[in-house]
């Protein structure tokens, strides 16, 4: 049976389904250890692939990936790596062949390499697997890698099916230049002529405050923006800070405004836990601002946007789900310069100089750029590499359950209609 699986999987790999073994893979997690600058982090991300996560062929390719993984399912799925398994380069272990077979089945290792101890070739296959799953490409089997290896093929198919439904329903209007944020991947891509020319680490919504899926157009760049604190944050967070420390608002460079935009004395406000202050809190422009020094405006019904941050250290984290719903972008000035490429007199030096003045300024793009925040936990790029990410918001399960309930409802309705007609 194992021989049959290996041979069938080899056919899948030859057909292009799996990982590209000719690529040199490096993740931002590896490179950030060498350098923590925004430019090197973005460069490391771009080195992964120039293929967009989302383009006009995504729906078709995800369908192809489902077919390939369904074949693996019919063959009995891939083997489970025991939790107690230990792997070390140069040391033969009882589970080395099991790991090799697991990687062969998803194209991360050539079928000719299906046997043998843990060596450099097997470590390279592990790196390919890790890169496809958004893991640090260490080439060694840690808890996260082992967990990803042991996700059953049925679960991977479900991820692809949920992603297929979302892609089919999104109705996004691609242009020659567009921006995509894949929320589970915590990356933003600037796509030009079907190639990713910029890729940035982003921080997206917490699991209890998820970033929404949304499509819009970017029309303005706000330099030295103010931040109007959402009412929910004012009630639940600002008020709590003020009860503990009456100097909090002044220290955070925040003003309290009434309905007519008049400035109020923070100490005149009742910040009691059972009260909802009928005021607006606004943070002044500056390096302390929660939006940082640049905001990318993209009108939408959720009132979310992309922006800079005054907590840039968070971009070095592997787990980047820490916002209230907006998307914080690493090296956001670089993205702004790309967005303003067609706008005269607004290259990177001009952006930096305008920010240095400290004055708030809105810069209008000559041509609006489409933007989509999407939720794909499984997809396949044009180079035939199948990618997976964790379902951080548990939305795949919810979507598939809702789809199953809807199908069951219409099946019952169809059966009832058929009975009525037969009577």
C-alpha positions in Angstrom: 0.0 0.0 0.0 2.8 2.4 0.9 4.4 1.8 -2.5 1.1 2.6 -4.2 0.8 5.9 -2.3 4.4 6.9 -3.1 3.9 6.2 -6.8 0.6 8.1 -7.0 2.0 11.0 -5.0 5.0 11.1 -7.4 2.5 11.6 -10.2 1.0 14.6 -8.4 4.4 16.1 -7.8 5.4 15.7 -11.5 2.2 17.4 -12.4 3.2 20.4 -10.3 1.0 19.9 -7.1 3.2 20.5 -4.1 6.3 22.5 -3.3 8.9 23.7 -5.8 12.2 22.0 -4.9 14.3 24.4 -7.0 13.6 27.4 -4.8 15.8 28.7 -2.1 13.4 29.2 0.8 13.8 31.7 3.6 11.2 33.1 5.9 11.1 36.5 7.6 11.4 34.6 10.9 14.9 33.5 9.9 16.0 36.8 8.5 14.7 38.9 11.3 17.1 37.2 13.6 19.9 38.6 11.5 18.4 42.1 11.1 15.3 43.7 12.5 15.0 46.6 10.1 11.7 47.0 8.2 13.5 46.9 4.8 15.1 43.5 5.5 12.0 42.0 7.0 10.1 43.0 3.8 12.9 41.8 1.6 12.9 38.4 3.4 9.1 38.1 2.9 9.4 38.9 -0.8 12.1 36.3 -1.2 9.5 33.6 -0.5 7.7 34.0 -3.8 6.7 36.6 -6.4 3.4 34.8 -6.8 0.3 36.5 -5.4 -1.8 34.8 -2.7 -4.9 36.0 -4.5 -5.4 36.7 -8.2 -7.9 36.0 -11.0 -6.9 32.3 -11.2 -7.2 31.6 -7.5 -10.6 29.9 -7.7 -9.5 27.5 -10.4 -6.2 26.6 -8.7 -7.8 26.0 -5.3 -10.2 23.6 -7.1 -7.2 21.8 -8.6 -5.6 21.5 -5.1 -8.8 20.0 -3.7 -8.7 17.4 -6.4 -5.1 16.5 -5.7 -5.6 16.3 -1.9 -8.8 14.3 -2.5 -6.8 11.7 -4.3 -4.5 11.5 -1.3 -7.5 11.0 0.9 -8.8 8.2 -1.3 -5.4 6.5 -1.0 -5.8 6.5 2.8 -4.2 9.8 3.7 -0.7 10.4 4.9 0.9 8.7 7.9 0.9 10.2 11.4 4.3 11.1 13.0 4.3 9.8 16.6 4.5 12.5 19.2 7.5 10.8 20.8 9.5 10.8 17.5 12.9 12.3 17.6 14.8 13.5 14.5 18.4 14.7 14.2 20.6 15.1 11.1 23.2 12.4 10.8 21.4 10.1 13.3 19.2 7.3 12.0 15.8 7.0 13.8 12.9 4.5 13.7 10.6 7.2 12.2 12.8 8.7 9.5 11.1 6.7 6.7 7.6 7.7 8.0 8.6 11.4 7.9 10.0 10.9 4.4 6.8 9.3 3.2 4.8 12.1 4.7 6.8 14.7 2.9 6.8 12.8 -0.4 3.0 12.7 -0.4 2.7 16.5 -0.5 5.6 17.0 -2.9 8.0 18.4 -0.3 10.4 15.6 -1.0 11.1 13.6 -4.2 9.8 10.1 -4.4 13.4 8.9 -5.0 14.2 10.2 -1.5 11.5 8.1 0.3 14.0 6.1 2.4 17.0 6.8 4.5 18.1 8.5 7.7 17.6 12.2 8.5 20.1 14.0 6.2 20.4 17.3 4.5 18.0 16.3 1.8 15.3 15.4 4.3 16.0 18.7 6.2 15.5 20.6 3.0 12.1 18.8 2.5 11.1 19.8 6.0 12.0 23.4 5.2 9.8 23.3 2.1 7.0 22.0 4.2 7.5 24.7 6.9 7.6 27.5 4.3 4.2 26.3 2.9 2.7 26.4 6.3 4.0 29.8 7.5 6.5 28.2 9.9 10.1 29.2 10.5 12.2 27.2 8.1 14.5 25.6 10.6 14.7 22.2 8.9 14.1 20.5 12.3 10.9 19.0 13.7 9.6 21.1 16.6 6.1 21.0 18.2 4.5 23.4 15.7 6.0 21.6 12.7 4.9 18.2 14.1 1.4 19.5 14.7 1.2 20.8 11.1 2.5 17.5 9.7 -0.2 15.6 11.6 -3.2 17.6 10.4 -5.2 15.0 8.5 -5.7 15.4 4.8 -9.5 15.7 5.4 -8.9 18.9 7.4 -6.7 20.3 4.7 -9.4 19.6 2.2 -11.9 21.4 4.4 -9.6 24.5 4.5 -9.3 24.5 0.7 -13.1 24.1 0.4 -13.7 27.0 2.7 -11.2 29.2 0.9 -12.8 28.2 -2.4 -16.2 29.4 -1.2 -14.8 32.7 -0.1 -12.9 33.3 -3.4 -15.9 32.5 -5.4 -18.1 35.0 -3.5 -15.7 37.9 -3.1 -16.4 39.7 -6.4 -13.1 41.6 -6.3 -12.2 43.8 -9.3 -8.5 43.2 -10.0 -6.5 46.0 -11.5 -3.0 46.2 -12.9 -2.0 47.3 -9.4 -3.7 46.1 -6.2 -3.1 45.3 -2.6 -4.1 42.1 -0.8 -4.0 41.3 3.0 -4.5 37.6 3.8 -5.5 37.8 7.4 -4.6 34.2 8.5 -1.1 34.7 6.9 -0.6 38.2 8.5 1.0 39.5 5.3 0.2 42.3 2.9 1.1 42.1 -0.8 1.5 44.9 -3.3 0.8 43.3 -6.7 1.8 44.9 -10.0 1.3 43.2 -13.4 0.5 39.9 -11.6 3.7 39.9 -9.6 4.2 40.6 -5.9 6.6 43.5 -5.9 6.2 44.2 -2.2 5.3 41.9 0.7 5.0 43.2 4.3 4.4 41.7 7.7 1.2 43.0 9.2 -0.5 42.9 12.5 -4.2 42.0 12.3 -7.1 41.7 14.7 -7.0 39.7 17.9 -9.1 36.5 17.9 -11.8 38.3 19.9 -11.6 41.4 17.7 -11.0 39.8 14.2 -10.2 42.0 11.2 -13.1 41.8 8.7 -12.9 40.6 5.2 -13.5 43.7 3.0 -12.8 45.1 -0.4 -12.3 48.8 -1.1 -10.1 51.3 -3.0 -7.2 53.2 -1.6 -7.6 56.9 -2.5 -5.6 58.8 0.1 -2.5 58.6 2.3 -2.8 60.5 5.6 0.5 61.8 6.9 0.8 62.6 10.6 -2.8 61.4 11.2 -4.8 62.0 14.3 -6.5 59.0 15.9 -10.2 59.2 16.9 -10.5 56.5 19.6 -13.4 54.2 18.9 -16.2 54.5 21.4 -15.8 50.9 22.6 -12.2 51.5 23.4 -13.0 54.8 25.2 -15.6 53.0 27.3 -13.7 49.8 28.1 -10.0 50.9 28.1 -9.6 54.6 28.3 -12.0 54.9 31.1 -10.3 52.2 33.1 -6.9 53.9 32.6 -8.4 57.2 33.8 -9.8 55.7 36.9 -6.3 54.4 37.8 -4.3 57.4 36.5 -5.9 60.8 35.9 -2.8 61.9 34.0 -3.2 59.1 31.4 -4.8 61.2 28.6 -2.3 64.0 28.9 0.6 61.5 28.9 -0.9 59.8 25.8 -1.3 63.2 24.0 -5.0 62.7 23.9 -7.8 65.3 24.0 -11.4 65.0 25.1 -13.9 66.6 22.8 -17.6 67.3 23.0 -20.2 67.0 20.2 -19.1 70.4 18.9 -15.4 69.5 18.8 -14.7 71.7 21.8 -11.9 70.6 24.1 -12.9 69.5 27.5 -11.0 69.0 30.8 -10.5 65.2 31.2 -10.9 65.6 35.0 -14.4 67.0 34.4 -15.6 63.7 32.9 -17.2 61.0 35.0 -15.1 57.9 34.1 -17.0 55.5 36.4 -17.2 51.9 35.3 -21.0 52.1 35.0 -21.0 55.2 32.9 -20.5 55.6 29.1 -18.8 58.9 28.6 -20.6 61.0 25.9 -17.3 62.3 24.6 -14.8 61.8 21.8 -11.2 61.0 22.6 -8.7 62.0 19.9 -4.9 61.4 19.9 -2.7 64.2 18.5 -0.3 63.5 15.6 3.2 62.4 16.5 5.5 59.4 17.1 3.3 58.4 20.1 0.2 58.1 18.0 -1.4 54.6 17.9 -1.6 55.0 14.1 2.0 55.9 13.9 2.8 58.6 11.4 0.9 57.3 8.3 -2.5 56.0 7.6 -3.7 54.4 4.3 -7.3 55.4 3.8 -9.7 52.8 2.3 -13.4 53.7 2.8 -15.5 50.8 4.0 -18.5 50.0 6.2 -16.3 48.6 9.0 -14.3 51.8 9.4 -11.0 49.9 9.2 -7.8 50.9 7.5 -4.1 50.1 7.2 -1.6 52.2 9.2 1.7 52.6 10.8 2.2 51.9 14.5 4.3 53.1 17.5 4.9 49.5 18.5 7.1 48.3 15.6 8.8 45.7 17.8 5.6 43.5 17.4 6.4 42.9 13.7 9.2 40.6 14.8 6.7 38.2 16.5 5.6 35.1 14.6 2.1 35.5 16.1 0.8 38.8 14.8 -2.9 38.9 15.8 -2.9 41.8 18.2 -4.9 44.7 16.8 -8.5 45.9 17.4 -9.4 45.1 13.8 -7.3 47.5 11.6 -4.1 46.3 9.9 -0.7 47.6 11.0 1.9 47.5 8.3 5.6 47.0 8.7 7.6 49.5 6.6 4.4 51.2 5.7 6.2 54.2 4.2 7.5 51.9 1.5 4.0 50.8 0.7 2.8 54.4 0.6 5.6 55.3 -1.8 4.5 52.4 -4.1 0.8 53.5 -3.9 1.8 57.1 -4.8 4.0 56.0 -7.7 1.8 57.6 -10.2 1.3 60.8 -8.1 3.8 63.5 -9.0 6.3 64.8 -6.4 5.4 62.1 -3.8 8.3 59.6 -3.8 9.8 58.2 -0.5 12.0 61.3 0.2 9.0 63.6 -0.1 6.9 61.4 2.2 9.7 61.4 4.8 10.1 65.1 4.6 6.4 65.8 5.0 6.2 63.5 8.0 9.2 65.3 9.6 7.2 68.5 9.7 4.8 67.0 12.1 1.9 68.6 10.2 -1.2 66.6 9.3 -1.5 66.2 5.5 -3.7 64.2 3.2 -2.1 63.1 -0.1 -4.6 62.0 -2.9 -3.6 59.2 -5.2 -3.7 60.0 -8.9 -5.3 56.6 -9.5 -7.1 54.7 -6.8 -5.7 51.2 -6.0 -8.1 48.3 -5.3 -7.5 46.5 -1.9 -8.9 43.3 -0.5 -8.6 41.9 3.0 -9.3 38.2 2.5 -9.5 35.1 4.7 -7.7 32.1 3.0 -6.3 29.3 5.1 -5.6 27.2 2.0 -4.7 28.2 -1.5 -2.4 27.4 -4.4 -0.3 30.0 -6.3 0.6 30.0 -10.0 3.8 28.1 -9.3 1.6 25.2 -8.1 2.6 25.5 -4.5 -0.2 24.7 -2.0 -0.1 26.9 1.1 -1.9 26.5 4.4 -2.3 28.7 7.4 -4.1 28.2 10.8 -7.7 29.1 11.0 -7.0 31.7 13.6 -10.6 33.1 13.8 -12.2 29.6 13.5 -14.1 30.9 10.4 -13.6 27.8 8.3 -15.5 25.6 10.7 -18.3 28.2 10.9 -18.6 28.6 7.1 -18.6 24.9 6.4 -21.2 24.2 9.1 -23.4 26.9 7.8 -23.1 25.6 4.2 -23.9 22.1 5.4 -27.0 23.4 7.3 -28.1 25.3 4.2 -27.7 22.3 2.0 -29.6 20.1 4.4 -32.4 22.7 4.5 -32.8 22.8 0.7 -32.5 19.0 0.5 -35.4 18.6 2.9 -37.4 21.3 1.0 -36.8 19.4 -2.2 -37.9 16.1 -0.8 -41.0 17.7 0.6 -41.8 19.3 -2.8 -41.3 16.0 -4.5 -43.7 14.3 -2.1 -46.3 17.0 -2.6 -46.1 16.6 -6.4 -46.4 12.8 -6.2 -49.5 13.1 -4.1 
